[in-house]
Amino acid sequence: MQEQNAILVIVAHPELEASRINKRLAAALEHQENITVHKLYEVYPEGKIDILREQQLLLEHQRVVLQFPLFWYSSPPLLKAWMDETFQRGWAHGTGGDKLHGKELMLAVSSGSPDYMYQAGGVHNFSYSELLRPFQQTANRLGMAYLPPYIVSGIREVTDDQLEQYADGYITYVRSAAPAAMIR
């Protein structure tokens, strides 16, 4: 049964234990009420996804947060496979595919480069908003509300104090009913 404010956080980092940023963000949420932290690479080390289990998790939560490091302007491969397999035609889209209608999708993304490099004329040429557009369209296609992402950029320069601020802010951001703006 779905709780109205239940949140599912799909953490997709292939080396989470070695990740200072994503590991801390996930840890910040692990003991929060009504938040389920689901670590894909830990649950599926061989990459074989239990589709029915994943679909049941989605049904039990109102908000879905995809937490991942930006890999070559997209998500890590297991998250892409998870989306390809879990969002099946007839279940999540297409005729009869309305199981995710009305739910919310939020991204929590980390990147190595500083924020200013993600703009026209910058090293990466595109903004985060432009690079994350496929996720926004996925939410649209599935009938989900796409919420503004939580972004931690320039991770190599993040101090321990800043990381704690990001972790605290992440809890608030994930829980907020209508996130206001992107966090850098």
N, C-alpha and C positions, 0 to 999 in steps of 0.2 A: 504494500500500500504506500502511496506517495504522500509524504508530508509536504504541506504547502511551501515551507521555507527550507526544505532539504537541499543541500548542495553537494554535488559530486565533483571532485577535483581529480581529473585524469592527469597524472604526472608522467610525462614521456621524456625521460633523459636516459640515454644509453649508459651513462657512467654517473649515476646520481650520487653515489658515495664520494666521488671525486669532485663533485660540483659544489663549490662553496655557496653559490647563490641559490640554485634550485633546491638543493638539499635543505637550506635554511628556510626558504619560503614554504616548502612542503611541511617541514617540522612545525612551523608556526600554526599550521591548520590542523595538525593531526589529532589534537585533543580538544578541539572545538566542538561544541554541541551542534548537532544537525549537519555536520560536514563529514563526508566520507572521502578520504584520500586514497586513491587507487593508483598504485605505481605499476605502469604497464610493463616496463622492462624487468621488474622483480616478479610479477605474476606470470609473464610469458617470456622467459629467458630464451626459449627456442623459437619464439615468434608464432606459435600456433595458438590462435585466439579462440576462446570459447564464446562464440557469437551469442548464444542464448543467455549465458551469464551476463555478458556485457549489455545486452538489450534489457535484461531485467533490472540491472543497475540504473540504466537510463530511465526506465519507467518509474523507479522509486524516488527519483529526484526531480525537483523543479528547475534548478539551475545547474548547468554543466560548465565547468571551467576546464579548459585545456591549457595545462602549464607545460611549457617546453622552451628550450633554447632555439633561437633562430638558426637553422642549418641551411646554408646556401639558399636563403630567402624563402624558406619553407619550414616544415616541421621535420623532426627525426622520422626515419622510415617506419618504425613500428606504429607511430601515431597515424601516419597516412594509411597503413594497412588496416589499422583498427577502424578508421573511418570508412574505408572501402568495404570492409566486411560487415561491420555493425550496422551501417546505414543502408540496409538492404531495400531494394525496390519492393513495394508491397507492404513494407513495414514502416520505413521512414519517409518514403516518397513514392510517387506513382499511384496507381489505382489502389485504394485502400491503405496507402502508406501515410498514415496520419498520427503515428504514435508519439511523435515529438512536437506536434503542433502546440503552440502556446508556451512551450518551455523556453528557457533563456540560455544563450551561449555566450560565454565570456572567455577571453584569452588572457593568459599571463605569460608574457614572453620576455626572455632575457637575450641580450646580444653583447658581443664583445666591443663593438665600436661605439663611440660616444654618439649621442643624439644628433649632433649637427652633421654627422656624415650621412644621415638618412634624410636627404632632401635633394631636389633638383640641383645639379651641379656639385653635389657632394660625392664622396667616394662611391657610395651605393646608389646614387642617382634617383632614388625613390624614397618616399616617406614610409613610415611604418604602416600608415593607413592604406597606402597603395599596395604594399607588399602583402598585407594581410587580407586583401580584398577577396581572395578565394574562400577564406573562412567565413567572411561576411555573406558571400553568395551561398555557401553551403547552408548557413543558418536560414537564409531566405527560402531556399529550396525546400528545407525541411519544415518550414512554418514556425521556426524559432525566432525569438527576438534576439538580435545581436547587440550586445552591450559593449561599451568602449573597453579596450584592452588595458591591462595593467602591464606597463613596460619598465623593465630595469635595463638601461643601456650603459655602455662603458663599464662592464662588470670588472674589468681588470683594475680599475681605479677605485672601486667601492671600498671604503674603509669599514672596519668592524662596526663602528657606531652607525654609519650610514646603512649598513646591512640590517642592523636591528631596527632602524627606522623603517626600512623597506618591509621587513617582516611584520611589524606592527601595522603599517599601512595596508599591507596585503590582507590581513584579517578583516579590517574595516571595509576595504574595497570589495572583497568577495561577498561580504554579508550585506552590503548596502543595496537597498531596493532599486535605486536608480543612480548608478555611478555617474559622477559629474564630469570628470575630465581624465585624460590620460596622465599617468604618473610617469615621470622620467627617472 
